Amino acid sequence: MDWGKEIKRLQRKLKKPRHSEYEHMAEYPYVYSALLLYTEEILQVNPDTGRIYEVEADSRTRDVIETLEKSGFENILSIAVFSACQYGEFTLRFDKDILDFLPPTMYDIREEKGEIKLMVKNGGKAEEIPDDRYSRLAFLTDYRDFPYGTSILKPARRVWRNLKLLEEALLVYRLTRAPQRYVFYVYTGNMNPKEALDYVNQLRMDIKRRRLVDERTGELRREPGFLSIDDDFWIPFGEEGKETRVDVLSGASNVSDIADVEYFLSQFFGALRIPKAYMGNEYDVNRATLVMQDTRFARTIKRLQKFVQSWLEDFFFKFARVHGISSPRVKVKMFFPNIDDAMRMEYLMNKVDLLDRMSGLRDGEGNSIFSKDELIKFWKGEGDVR
């Protein structure tokens, strides 16, 4: 055995992200909604043009791209971005008339002499895909995952595990503690303990048996209701002057308390950098807090858009070359409203309103408190108004 190759193989295996865990995470509604939210935010449509991206290219390359778009490329783009958010990367393999999806669970990446090679399993063997026959979208936001991409779910993995265990524990707790049960006190008189226990058990079986029709014979028969036997308590007592009675044993009073779930949900959305108000999990939030969360999330989306933009340029370039264009020129621009410009506009409007109020202030003699020069300096930020 070549131990050097074996160690490198194990290192690649340990370095590869936990794609199977990401698949399992996406089965949960709040994780799937988070992935869908990221996809929709990254692929925002420009309201002026009705397009997700704009392409600057030569006429021949533009014709190839327009033909591709008419065949439903927008749906392919949504799948690619969603998968990249989930796994950290997504690969599109293509030929002249073929587009093939390659999620990262289907291939491995090898580094040889500083070059990245994509290896796909084919009949038990690793087959290399030529570089000009695939284009890979990868969110390279964490150097520890290189050459693989970094999933947006990676920071939330540990929190998700805790949240999953907590939800399952709460489900079991509610099923066992929430139901209302009864306590039957059965008067057994002067019976000895064994006779009293047998009498109570027989009474319990008679009451708890249910009637049903036998499908084979058509006759009416009775059998124990096993699902309800453990729900109630049967207690024999033999005090004189007492009659059989039934008391109600209420369920747990704290079954509606989910503060611990809310705590882990807050950590989960914090790890994904998604404002809780986006997911409908936060209502009592002031406008300033929401603007701050929106700005933070917008910066995250804009950073990921740069990877999608570079991938589109790479894919269109290689796809055009496959169609016989030797040196295509492609430039892609994606739309996203500039949150910084919106905040600056709001700041300027507030400043204008303040200056308007300051210009209207008068002293006791009716003279303006602030001169025109002072107001101009304040507007330009050149000095303080005294």
Secondary structure, 3 states (H helix, E strand, C coil): CCHHHHHHHHHHHHHCCCHHHHHHHCCCHHHHHHHHHHHHHHCCCCCCCCCCEEEEECHHHHHHHHHHHHCCHHHHHHHHHHHHHHHCEEEEEECCCCEEEECHHHEEEEEECCEEEEEEEECCEEEECCHHHEEEEECCCCHHHCCCCCCCCHHHHHHHHHHHHHHHHHHHHHHHHCCCEEEEEEECCCCCHHHHHHHHHHHHHHHHEEEEECCCCCCEEEEECHHHHCCCEEEEECCCCCCCEEEEECCCCCCCCCHHHHHHHHHHHHHHCCCHHHHCCCCCCCHHHHHHHHHHHHHHHHHHHHHHHHHHHHHHHHHHHHCCCCCCCEEEEECCCCHHHHHHHHHHHHHHHHHHHHHCCECCCCCECCCHHHHHHHHHCCCCCC
